[in-house]
Amino acid sequence: MAVKRSIPSIENGTALRALVAVADEGSFRRAAQRLGYTQSAISHQVARLEEGLGALLFHRPGGRAGVTLTPAGEVAYHHARRALAALETLDVEVRAAQRGERETLRVGVFQTAAAELVPPALRVLGERHPGVEVVLVESERPEDIVEGLTSGQLDLAYALNPPQHDAIEAIPLMEDRWVILTWRGSPLADAERPTLDLLDGVQVVAWGQHWWTQVELEELWRRRGIAPRVVYRTDDSVTLQRLVAARLGHACVGRLVAQRPIDPVLTSLRPREVLPVRTVALCHARGRQLSVATRALIEIAREQRVAA
């Protein structure tokens, strides 16, 4: 006969907070300091949770070695984070509703992130926090991102190669590798070992010269000693793809642009050589208290990290 276990009553999520704090800190002592409890109180909460779940949540090697999550603990940790977020959301959003308020989340985006990464994240955000209004603000340049976040004009910002700034915290989401965008049946499409050298001397469609990513790309071309012939420039991703689909030139773009082409004639090639890493990250200001919706979108973005 199976033994029926019950999870102990958890007042205000204390046991879940203990679990998350110990996992984050790698230490019962540091978790106790973080939460303002004694170490024995934290140990007791975790032990009760383990007893209720019928599973060991932490490896406890003893000595100075840090504690780490067991496989069961990893599952419990992720559920605990979501449950605590839901508890906080319940409190904040009910109070806001009583005051007739609605939280607004201002998110900086660059064009490709707005098209590919933001919609699925906002869909989940809408399900978990239906009362939040989201305003998307175009923020392509690093200086615009820094200014927006540090001034409070932005709560979060998706950034390509996030700015290295002491006031900015960047959460890496994916690597957006360079690919060659062309059309099926083109002279480039059947290359067995594609490299950027395929673009030497051929017609290409490029981003506007004021785009810092295009500046970096053209500097990369110069370093490799290749000279594509830029015949069209555009600031719009859809227009760029349509020009390539019309066989007016090839393009060098990030994988995010090419992964869901707007025309079935389009195809992409991943160059074989090692190219500079392009990191897509979600950024926020260091030291600023983050709202419930801000933390929720960060959590969702982490859940939806894209494999390189």
Secondary structure as a PSIPRED ss2 file (coil, helix, strand):
# PSIPRED VFORMAT (PSIPRED V4.0)

   1 M C   1.000  0.000  0.000
   2 A C   1.000  0.000  0.000
   3 V C   1.000  0.000  0.000
   4 K C   1.000  0.000  0.000
   5 R C   1.000  0.000  0.000
   6 S C   1.000  0.000  0.000
   7 I C   1.000  0.000  0.000
   8 P C   1.000  0.000  0.000
   9 S C   1.000  0.000  0.000
  10 I C   1.000  0.000  0.000
  11 E H   0.000  1.000  0.000
  12 N H   0.000  1.000  0.000
  13 G H   0.000  1.000  0.000
  14 T H   0.000  1.000  0.000
  15 A H   0.000  1.000  0.000
  16 L H   0.000  1.000  0.000
  17 R H   0.000  1.000  0.000
  18 A H   0.000  1.000  0.000
  19 L H   0.000  1.000  0.000
  20 V H   0.000  1.000  0.000
  21 A H   0.000  1.000  0.000
  22 V H   0.000  1.000  0.000
  23 A H   0.000  1.000  0.000
  24 D H   0.000  1.000  0.000
  25 E H   0.000  1.000  0.000
  26 G C   1.000  0.000  0.000
  27 S C   1.000  0.000  0.000
  28 F H   0.000  1.000  0.000
  29 R H   0.000  1.000  0.000
  30 R H   0.000  1.000  0.000
  31 A H   0.000  1.000  0.000
  32 A H   0.000  1.000  0.000
  33 Q H   0.000  1.000  0.000
  34 R H   0.000  1.000  0.000
  35 L H   0.000  1.000  0.000
  36 G C   1.000  0.000  0.000
  37 Y C   1.000  0.000  0.000
  38 T C   1.000  0.000  0.000
  39 Q H   0.000  1.000  0.000
  40 S H   0.000  1.000  0.000
  41 A H   0.000  1.000  0.000
  42 I H   0.000  1.000  0.000
  43 S H   0.000  1.000  0.000
  44 H H   0.000  1.000  0.000
  45 Q H   0.000  1.000  0.000
  46 V H   0.000  1.000  0.000
  47 A H   0.000  1.000  0.000
  48 R H   0.000  1.000  0.000
  49 L H   0.000  1.000  0.000
  50 E H   0.000  1.000  0.000
  51 E H   0.000  1.000  0.000
  52 G H   0.000  1.000  0.000
  53 L H   0.000  1.000  0.000
  54 G C   1.000  0.000  0.000
  55 A C   1.000  0.000  0.000
  56 L C   1.000  0.000  0.000
  57 L C   1.000  0.000  0.000
  58 F E   0.000  0.000  1.000
  59 H E   0.000  0.000  1.000
  60 R C   1.000  0.000  0.000
  61 P C   1.000  0.000  0.000
  62 G C   1.000  0.000  0.000
  63 G C   1.000  0.000  0.000
  64 R C   1.000  0.000  0.000
  65 A C   1.000  0.000  0.000
  66 G C   1.000  0.000  0.000
  67 V C   1.000  0.000  0.000
  68 T E   0.000  0.000  1.000
  69 L E   0.000  0.000  1.000
  70 T C   1.000  0.000  0.000
  71 P H   0.000  1.000  0.000
  72 A H   0.000  1.000  0.000
  73 G H   0.000  1.000  0.000
  74 E H   0.000  1.000  0.000
  75 V H   0.000  1.000  0.000
  76 A H   0.000  1.000  0.000
  77 Y H   0.000  1.000  0.000
  78 H H   0.000  1.000  0.000
  79 H H   0.000  1.000  0.000
  80 A H   0.000  1.000  0.000
  81 R H   0.000  1.000  0.000
  82 R H   0.000  1.000  0.000
  83 A H   0.000  1.000  0.000
  84 L H   0.000  1.000  0.000
  85 A H   0.000  1.000  0.000
  86 A H   0.000  1.000  0.000
  87 L H   0.000  1.000  0.000
  88 E H   0.000  1.000  0.000
  89 T H   0.000  1.000  0.000
  90 L H   0.000  1.000  0.000
  91 D H   0.000  1.000  0.000
  92 V H   0.000  1.000  0.000
  93 E H   0.000  1.000  0.000
  94 V H   0.000  1.000  0.000
  95 R H   0.000  1.000  0.000
  96 A H   0.000  1.000  0.000
  97 A H   0.000  1.000  0.000
  98 Q H   0.000  1.000  0.000
  99 R C   1.000  0.000  0.000
 100 G C   1.000  0.000  0.000
 101 E C   1.000  0.000  0.000
 102 R C   1.000  0.000  0.000
 103 E C   1.000  0.000  0.000
 104 T E   0.000  0.000  1.000
 105 L E   0.000  0.000  1.000
 106 R E   0.000  0.000  1.000
 107 V E   0.000  0.000  1.000
 108 G E   0.000  0.000  1.000
 109 V E   0.000  0.000  1.000
 110 F C   1.000  0.000  0.000
 111 Q H   0.000  1.000  0.000
 112 T H   0.000  1.000  0.000
 113 A H   0.000  1.000  0.000
 114 A H   0.000  1.000  0.000
 115 A H   0.000  1.000  0.000
 116 E H   0.000  1.000  0.000
 117 L C   1.000  0.000  0.000
 118 V H   0.000  1.000  0.000
 119 P H   0.000  1.000  0.000
 120 P H   0.000  1.000  0.000
 121 A H   0.000  1.000  0.000
 122 L H   0.000  1.000  0.000
 123 R H   0.000  1.000  0.000
 124 V H   0.000  1.000  0.000
 125 L H   0.000  1.000  0.000
 126 G H   0.000  1.000  0.000
 127 E H   0.000  1.000  0.000
 128 R H   0.000  1.000  0.000
 129 H C   1.000  0.000  0.000
 130 P C   1.000  0.000  0.000
 131 G C   1.000  0.000  0.000
 132 V C   1.000  0.000  0.000
 133 E E   0.000  0.000  1.000
 134 V E   0.000  0.000  1.000
 135 V E   0.000  0.000  1.000
 136 L E   0.000  0.000  1.000
 137 V E   0.000  0.000  1.000
 138 E E   0.000  0.000  1.000
 139 S C   1.000  0.000  0.000
 140 E C   1.000  0.000  0.000
 141 R C   1.000  0.000  0.000
 142 P H   0.000  1.000  0.000
 143 E H   0.000  1.000  0.000
 144 D H   0.000  1.000  0.000
 145 I H   0.000  1.000  0.000
 146 V H   0.000  1.000  0.000
 147 E H   0.000  1.000  0.000
 148 G H   0.000  1.000  0.000
 149 L H   0.000  1.000  0.000
 150 T H   0.000  1.000  0.000
 151 S H   0.000  1.000  0.000
 152 G C   1.000  0.000  0.000
 153 Q C   1.000  0.000  0.000
 154 L C   1.000  0.000  0.000
 155 D C   1.000  0.000  0.000
 156 L E   0.000  0.000  1.000
 157 A E   0.000  0.000  1.000
 158 Y E   0.000  0.000  1.000
 159 A E   0.000  0.000  1.000
 160 L E   0.000  0.000  1.000
 161 N C   1.000  0.000  0.000
 162 P C   1.000  0.000  0.000
 163 P C   1.000  0.000  0.000
 164 Q C   1.000  0.000  0.000
 165 H C   1.000  0.000  0.000
 166 D C   1.000  0.000  0.000
 167 A C   1.000  0.000  0.000
 168 I E   0.000  0.000  1.000
 169 E E   0.000  0.000  1.000
 170 A E   0.000  0.000  1.000
 171 I E   0.000  0.000  1.000
 172 P E   0.000  0.000  1.000
 173 L E   0.000  0.000  1.000
 174 M E   0.000  0.000  1.000
 175 E E   0.000  0.000  1.000
 176 D C   1.000  0.000  0.000
 177 R C   1.000  0.000  0.000
 178 W E   0.000  0.000  1.000
 179 V E   0.000  0.000  1.000
 180 I E   0.000  0.000  1.000
 181 L E   0.000  0.000  1.000
 182 T E   0.000  0.000  1.000
 183 W E   0.000  0.000  1.000
 184 R C   1.000  0.000  0.000
 185 G C   1.000  0.000  0.000
 186 S C   1.000  0.000  0.000
 187 P C   1.000  0.000  0.000
 188 L C   1.000  0.000  0.000
 189 A C   1.000  0.000  0.000
 190 D C   1.000  0.000  0.000
 191 A C   1.000  0.000  0.000
 192 E C   1.000  0.000  0.000
 193 R C   1.000  0.000  0.000
 194 P C   1.000  0.000  0.000
 195 T C   1.000  0.000  0.000
 196 L H   0.000  1.000  0.000
 197 D H   0.000  1.000  0.000
 198 L H   0.000  1.000  0.000
 199 L H   0.000  1.000  0.000
 200 D C   1.000  0.000  0.000
 201 G C   1.000  0.000  0.000
 202 V C   1.000  0.000  0.000
 203 Q E   0.000  0.000  1.000
 204 V E   0.000  0.000  1.000
 205 V E   0.000  0.000  1.000
 206 A E   0.000  0.000  1.000
 207 W E   0.000  0.000  1.000
 208 G C   1.000  0.000  0.000
 209 Q C   1.000  0.000  0.000
 210 H C   1.000  0.000  0.000
 211 W C   1.000  0.000  0.000
 212 W H   0.000  1.000  0.000
 213 T H   0.000  1.000  0.000
 214 Q H   0.000  1.000  0.000
 215 V H   0.000  1.000  0.000
 216 E H   0.000  1.000  0.000
 217 L H   0.000  1.000  0.000
 218 E H   0.000  1.000  0.000
 219 E H   0.000  1.000  0.000
 220 L H   0.000  1.000  0.000
 221 W H   0.000  1.000  0.000
 222 R H   0.000  1.000  0.000
 223 R H   0.000  1.000  0.000
 224 R H   0.000  1.000  0.000
 225 G C   1.000  0.000  0.000
 226 I C   1.000  0.000  0.000
 227 A C   1.000  0.000  0.000
 228 P C   1.000  0.000  0.000
 229 R E   0.000  0.000  1.000
 230 V E   0.000  0.000  1.000
 231 V E   0.000  0.000  1.000
 232 Y E   0.000  0.000  1.000
 233 R E   0.000  0.000  1.000
 234 T E   0.000  0.000  1.000
 235 D C   1.000  0.000  0.000
 236 D C   1.000  0.000  0.000
 237 S H   0.000  1.000  0.000
 238 V H   0.000  1.000  0.000
 239 T H   0.000  1.000  0.000
 240 L H   0.000  1.000  0.000
 241 Q H   0.000  1.000  0.000
 242 R H   0.000  1.000  0.000
 243 L H   0.000  1.000  0.000
 244 V H   0.000  1.000  0.000
 245 A H   0.000  1.000  0.000
 246 A C   1.000  0.000  0.000
 247 R C   1.000  0.000  0.000
 248 L C   1.000  0.000  0.000
 249 G C   1.000  0.000  0.000
 250 H E   0.000  0.000  1.000
 251 A E   0.000  0.000  1.000
 252 C E   0.000  0.000  1.000
 253 V E   0.000  0.000  1.000
 254 G E   0.000  0.000  1.000
 255 R H   0.000  1.000  0.000
 256 L H   0.000  1.000  0.000
 257 V H   0.000  1.000  0.000
 258 A H   0.000  1.000  0.000
 259 Q C   1.000  0.000  0.000
 260 R C   1.000  0.000  0.000
 261 P C   1.000  0.000  0.000
 262 I C   1.000  0.000  0.000
 263 D C   1.000  0.000  0.000
 264 P C   1.000  0.000  0.000
 265 V C   1.000  0.000  0.000
 266 L E   0.000  0.000  1.000
 267 T E   0.000  0.000  1.000
 268 S E   0.000  0.000  1.000
 269 L E   0.000  0.000  1.000
 270 R C   1.000  0.000  0.000
 271 P C   1.000  0.000  0.000
 272 R C   1.000  0.000  0.000
 273 E C   1.000  0.000  0.000
 274 V C   1.000  0.000  0.000
 275 L C   1.000  0.000  0.000
 276 P C   1.000  0.000  0.000
 277 V C   1.000  0.000  0.000
 278 R C   1.000  0.000  0.000
 279 T E   0.000  0.000  1.000
 280 V E   0.000  0.000  1.000
 281 A E   0.000  0.000  1.000
 282 L E   0.000  0.000  1.000
 283 C E   0.000  0.000  1.000
 284 H E   0.000  0.000  1.000
 285 A E   0.000  0.000  1.000
 286 R C   1.000  0.000  0.000
 287 G C   1.000  0.000  0.000
 288 R C   1.000  0.000  0.000
 289 Q C   1.000  0.000  0.000
 290 L C   1.000  0.000  0.000
 291 S C   1.000  0.000  0.000
 292 V H   0.000  1.000  0.000
 293 A H   0.000  1.000  0.000
 294 T H   0.000  1.000  0.000
 295 R H   0.000  1.000  0.000
 296 A H   0.000  1.000  0.000
 297 L H   0.000  1.000  0.000
 298 I H   0.000  1.000  0.000
 299 E H   0.000  1.000  0.000
 300 I H   0.000  1.000  0.000
 301 A H   0.000  1.000  0.000
 302 R H   0.000  1.000  0.000
 303 E H   0.000  1.000  0.000
 304 Q C   1.000  0.000  0.000
 305 R C   1.000  0.000  0.000
 306 V C   1.000  0.000  0.000
 307 A C   1.000  0.000  0.000
 308 A C   1.000  0.000  0.000
